[in-house]
Amino acid sequence: MSGALLLPNEYWLSLQITPQDVENLHTFLFERETPLAVQDLCAEFVESRIKTEHAAAEKKRNAGGKSFLPKEKYQVGDQLVFPALEWKHGTITALRAGINPGADSFDVLTLAMEDETERMFAANLTSHYLNNAPITTPEQNEISPALILSEHGAQIEKKLEAAFALDEGLVKIAGRWFPRALLIDIGQGQLNLAEAVLDMSGGEPMPTEGLIKDIELPGGINAKLAEFSVNYALQSDERFDEVGPAGQILWCLHRLEPEQVRETPPPLRYTEIEHDRDDLTMAMLNLEAQLDDELTPTDKSDTRQDVSAITLALIYPHLRAGTLPISARAQNLFPTAQETSRVRFTLVDGKTKQRMPAWVVLNKGYVFGLREWYKSHQLIPGSLVQIRRGEKPGEVIVEVKSQRSSKDWVRTVLVGKDGGFVFAMLKQSISAEFNERMAIHVPDFKSLDPIWEKKRTFDELVLLVMRELTKSNPQGHVHAQELYAAVNLVRRVPPAPIFYLLATSAAYKHVGDLHFRLNEDLA
């Protein structure tokens, strides 16, 4: 027999959050006096909805009328309830004798159902399986909240978040919701004390509980309530920035954050160059994915498995700025946050175990804090750096692919007093493994600054770099990867615009395997 309460997938897929649902969760938060994440509130919501549907089914079952059993005799005008039909109601409008030579005498009932349909049922039957079947009640019907959450939890959470965001009576801090009416008033004097405490920390972020000790809150207050109230007050004050990774709240003063975190470092700033990705070949797209450039758009349909470590070749802008790119492959290795775009975390040298404070700048796609580490390892553009997950939350391990220091022939950029530059193969002291196509030794970083400041067009700049690169190759061929690394010595450009120019400009001729040469007649 069908159960008394059925909540099929369609019920949860077409679910709408009602004002009463939100009000119920308000009450739940008031009673708990603890800020809760939407996942916790979703569990409470599902259980509440199941109880509500149980109550509705029970009310319907008890709304009057006899429970239909085939063995009973009925009269016109009787009101019946059908447990096997989800407790639907009907009224007998007609009754006649049934005709079946193979069965004993019985009655045929015609009922007007509550959904305005007309149905017929057999009654006065001494033998029928429903006569002895147990009547299922709502309480006997098993609906698993855990199963519902596993199948529909993500969609329900999105709907709850949207409903909460429209409710002025709820506030959200670091992914947790709480009634505004329960917040403790945090005054300007207490906020000034918090600023002074963070000032004394010298820019080192602090957890909320560390600040509470010094801002003189009244005694006897629920600790979770006090912490949430302070967090809300700090978030509403532009002096403070929440910089903790997901699951951890850390506060810092905006003015004490490194300038390279508040503003994109000049070497990483990219001015959009018009190009059409549809003109890139599959080989170009594959190379683009391997280059781990943070400016390369992330493919939303990319289903590659999550990685625990990657090795990337540094380009000059990141080496100069002391940063790492957060590419599509690297983004899951670094801490994320519920709301903030800047996250403070710790980098750990995989060999020396040196710990370095660093920042993830999520909205700009880079990690800042490696300048001194790069210098200590004497890295050059093209050096290989491995990034892998740390052993603790909020930590990421970085390690240089080092080698015994030796003299190697490496492409070297030389800058003249007139701002012109050339490439030459020279012997240089190298202490780390490098990508041969991307390695370019820069004797003096500052010598490149005047070239960055020159206002050449993109096409002119690529042509100039290409022409200089061909001089160091007897065949006059340049690989697209070499050109990408070299162009980024003098201007921040992601791979796609460069590859697009190679693919569409008559000045460049493809000679196979992503090698190109200049078509001097057209260049």
N, C-alpha and C positions, 0 to 999 in steps of 0.2 A: 504493500500500500504506500501511496505517496505520503511523505512526512507532513507534519503540520506546518512547518515553516521552511520555505525554500528561498534562499538568497543566491541566485545563480550569478555567474560571472557578469552578466549584463547589468545586474543590480549595482555592482561596484564600478563597472566601466562607465556607466551613465550617471554615477553619483554626483549630486549637487550638495555643496555645503550650505546649510540653512543658517539663518540668524540664531535659531535655537541651538544648533550644534555649537556655534561659537560661544553662546551664552553658557552652555554646559561646560565647555572647557575653561571659560572664565572662572566658573565656580570651582572647578577642579584645581586650578592654579591658586585661587584664594585659600582653599582648604589646605593645600600642600605648603604654601608659603615658600616655594622653591622654584626658581626659574628652570624651565624645561625646554629641551630641544624638540623640534617638530616631530622627530621619530618617537619620542616618549608620548607626546600628545596624540600622535596618530594611533598608537596602541590603545590609549584610553578612548579615543573617538570610535574605533572599530568595536570595542567591547560595549560602549554605550549604544551604538547603533543596533547591535545584535539584541541587547536588552530591550530597546524600544520596539524592534520588530517582534520580539517574543511577546511583549505586552500587548501589541496590536493584534497578534494572532490569538492570544488568550481572550482578549475582549471580544473578538469576532466569534470565537468558539462559544462564549457565554452570552452572546447577544440575543438569545431566545430561539426557540424552536427545538424540535426533537432531533437527536442524532439518527440519521437514516441507517436502518438495518433491513436487508431484503426480507427477513422472516416476518416482519411486523405488518399489520394491516393499517391502512391509512384512509382518511376521508378527504373529500374536496374541501379546500380551505386550510388544511393543515400546513404549518410552516416547518420545513425540514432543514437540517444542517448536514453537509456532506463532508465528513472528515477526510475521505479519500480524494476530495477535490479542493484541498487547501481551505476547508471550512466555508465553502461557498453556501449561500442561503438560497432557498427557493420556496415557492408557494404552489400547492397542488391546485391546478385549475380544471383538471378532468381526470376521470378514472373509468376504466373499462376492463372487462375480463380478457385475459390473454389467451391466445390460441396456439398450442404447440402439442401435436399428437404424442410426442415423445416425452412430455413432462406432465406433472400434476397441474391442477388448476392454479392460476396465479393472476395477479392484477397488473395492469399497465397504468402507470401514473404519468400524467403530463404536468410539467412544472414550469412556471415562469421564474427564471433565475434572476438573481440580483444584477447580473450584467446585461439584462434585457434580452437574453437569448431564451429559447424554449427547448427543453430537453425531456426525454422520456426515460423512465426507470421501471424495472420490474420489482414488484413487492408481493407479499404473501407467499414467499418461496421458503419452503421448509428446509431446503438443502441449497446452500450457497456459501462459498468460501469466506465472504465478507461477514457472514453471521458470527463467525468465531474469531475473526481477526482482531487483534488488540487495537484500540483507538489511540493513535499517537497524539501526544500533547506537545505543545511547543517546547516544554522543558526536556522532553525525551529526544528531541531532534538535535543531533550533534552538529554544531558549526564551529570550526576551529579558527579562533582569531589569528593564531600563528600562521596557519595556511593562507588566510586572507592577506595578511601582511606580507608574506613572502611573494605572493602572486601580484598583489595590487598596491603594496605599500608605497612604492615610489610615486605612482600617479596620485594616490590619496594625499601624500605629503605635499606635492605641488599645489593641489587644490586648497589644502589647509593654509599653506604659506600665503597664497593669493588672498584668501579670506581674512587672514590675520592682518595683512598689510593694509587692508581697507578699514580695519577696526582701530579707531583712535584710542580705545581703552587698553590696547596692548602695545608694549614696546619690545624691541628685539636688540639684544647685545650679544655679539660673538655666537650667533646661531641659536640663542636661547630666548624664549618669550616669557613675559611676565606682565601682570596687570599694572598699569600706570598708577592706579589709585593706591597701591601698596608701597610705592617707592618712598624711601626716606629722603627728606629734603636735604640736599648737600649745598651749603652756602658758598658764597664767593670766597670767604675767608678760608674755608677748608680746601677749596680748589687752589688758592694761592699757596697754602702749605704743601699741597701735592706737587706744585710746580717747583717749590724750593727743594723738596726732597729729590726730585728728578734732576734738578740743577746740580745738586751735590754729587749725584751719581756720575756726572761727567758724560752724559749721553748713553750710559749703560741702561737698557730697558729694565723695568722692574715689574713684578707681578702685583696685582691689586692688593693682595693681603699684605705685601710689604709696605704699601702706601697707607693702608688703613691704620697701621700702628701709630702713624705720626699726624693724622689729620683730625684727631679728637672727636670721634663719634660717640653718641650717648651709649651708656652701657645697657646690657640686657636685650640687645637687638639680635634677631636671628642672623647668624653669620652669613648665610647664603643671600638673605635679603639685603644685608649691609653691602656685601660685595657687588651685587647687581646694581644697587642704587649708585654706588660710587662709579662703577663702570659707565652707567648711563650718563651721569653728570660729566665725566671726563670726555665721553664721546661727543657730547653736545658743546664742548669748549674747544675752539679751534687751536688752542695752544698744544693740545695733547694728540698723540697718534697711537692707535693700537697696532702693534707690530708683531704680535705673537703668531706662530703657526697654528693651523687648525687644531682645536682642542686645548690651546693654551693662550691665556690673555697676558700680554706684556705691554706696558705703557712707556712711551718715550716722548720727549718734547720735540716738536717739529723743528725748532731752530737748532737743536743739537744733532739732528740727523746729518750724515755726510751730504755735502752739496751734490755729489754724484748719485745720490739716492733720490734727492728731491727733484733734481733736474737731470735729464739724460746727458751723459758726458759728451762733449763735442765730437770725439772720434766716432761715436755710435750714431750720430744724427744723420738721418737719411731723408733726402728730399725726393719725393715720389717722381719716378721716371716712367713715362707712359710706355706700356708694352702689352702684348697680347699673348697670354700663356698658351693659347691654342696653336701658336706657331712653333712651340718648343717640341722637339722630337722626343720619343720615348727615352732615348739614351741621355738626352739632356735632363729630363725629369728625374731619371734614376740617379744621375750625378748630383743634381740639386738636393735630393733627399739625403745623400751621403755627406754633404758638406755641412749639415747641422747649422745653417744660418737662421738666426732667430727671426729674420724678416721674411722668411719663406712662409707662405700661408699654410696653415694646418689643414690637411684633408680630413673633413668630418667623417668621411666614409672609411678612413683608414682603420683596418681591423688588426694591425700588427700586434703581436703579444707585447705585454709590458716587459721592459728590460730592467735588469738590476744593475747594469753597468754599461757605459759607452766610452769609446776613445775618440776624441776629436782633435783635429789639427787647428791650432790657433791662427786667426788672421790678425793682421797688424792693428786694426782698430781696437780689438779686445785686449791685445797685449798692451797697447798704449794706455788704455783706460783702466786696466787692472780688473777686467770683467770676464765672465764666461757667458756664452749664449744659452738661452733656454729654448732649445729647438724642439721640434715635435717629438724627437726621441728622448730628449733630456728632461722634458717637463715633469714626468712622473718621478724623477729622482730628487727633485727639490721640494721643500715644504710649500704648502699652499695655505690659504687663509679663508675664513668664512666671508669676511667683508673687506678687509684692508687690501691695498695693492702693494704694500711694502711689508716684508716679513724679515725679521731678524732671526738668524740662525747661526750655526757654528760649522765651519769647514775644518776638517781634520786631515793633516798630511798622512797619507797611508804608510809612509816609511818612518818618519821621525815622530809621528803622533802629535806634532805641533798643532795647537788649537788656534783657530783664527776667527774672529768675529766677522760675519759677512751678512749681506742683505740680498734678498730676492726682490726684484722690482717686477712684479707680475705683469702689470699693464704695459711695460716696455720690453719685456722678454730678455732680461739680463740679470746676472748675479754680480754684485760689486764686493770687492774686498781682497783681491789677489795681487795687487800691484807689487808689494814688497816680496811676496812669495815668488812671483815671476822673476824679479830681479835676483833673488837669492839662488835661483836655479839657472840663471843666465839663459832664459828662453828666448827664442827668436820666432818670427812669424813662420808658421809651419810646424812648430814643435808639437809633439803629441802629449795630450793630457788625458788621463783616465778619470772618469767620474763614476762613483758607485754609491749605493745606499749606505748610510752609516749604521752603526750597531745600536744607536739610541735614536729615539724620535728627535727631530730638530737638528740632526747632524748629517753631514754629507762628506764622504771621503774623496779627496783629490790626490792624485799621484802622478808624478812625472815619469814618463818612460825614459829613464836615465841610462847613460852609457859612459864608459870611461872617457874622460875629456881627451879629445884628439883633434888634430888638424884635418879638416875635410874641405874638399872643393865644394863651395856653395855659391849659388847666385847671390850677388851682393849689389845693393843699390848705392850708387855714388851720386851725390848732389853737388852741382857746381855753384859758384857764387852768384851766377845769373839766374838761379832757380831751375836750370835744366837738370835732368837726371839721366843716367845711363845704368845699364846692368852689366856686370862683369863677373866671370867665374873666378873667385879668389879663395885661397885657403883661409879658413877661419877656425877658431877654437870652438868646438861644439861639445856640449856635455849632455844633451838629451836627444832621444830619437826624434826623427822628423819625417814628414811627408815630403818626398823628393820633389814633387811637382809644386808644392806650396811653400817650400822653404826659401826664404829670402833674408839674408843677413842685412840688418840696418845698423851701420856703425854709430849713428847718432840720430836718435828719434827726433830731436828738435830740428834737425836739418830738413825734415820733410814738411815742417809747418808752413813755410812760404808757398809750397806747391798746393797744399790744401786750401790756402787762401786765394789762389788764382782762380778767376771766374771763367774757366774754359767750359764749353758745352760738353755734354756727356759724350756725344759722338766724337768730338775732337780729342777728348781725353783718352777714350778707348783706342782710337787710332794711334795716338802718340805712344801709349804704353805698348801696344801690339808691335809697332815699328821698332821700339827699343828691344823688345824681347826677341824678335826675329834675328837681331844682330848676333845674339849669343848662341844661335842654332845654325849649323852649317847648311841644313836643309831649308831653313827659313820657316819651319813649322812651329806652331804654338798650340798647346793643348788648352781646351776651354778652362780647365781647372787652374792651369798656370796663369791664364789671363785674369781670372777671378781674383786670385790671391794678389797679383801685381796691381790691378786697378784699385784694390782696397788699401794699397799703400798711400794713395793720394786722394781717395774719395770713398766714402762709405756707400757701397752699392751691393745689394743682394745678387744672387746668381742670375735670376730670371731676366732682368733687363739686359745683362751682358750676353746671355745665351740668345735672347731674342734678336739682338743686333747682329750676332754672328749668323743666325739663321736667315735673316731677311735682307741684310745689306749686301749689295753687289761688291762692296769693298773687301769682303772676306770670302774665301773659297774653302769649302770643306774638302779635305783630302783623305778622310777616313778616320774612324775611331775617335771622333771629337777633336781631331787635329785640324787646324786651320792655317791658311797662309794668306798674306795680303795680295789682293789683285791690284797691283800698283797703278795700272792704267785707269782704274776706276776710283782708287783711293785718293 
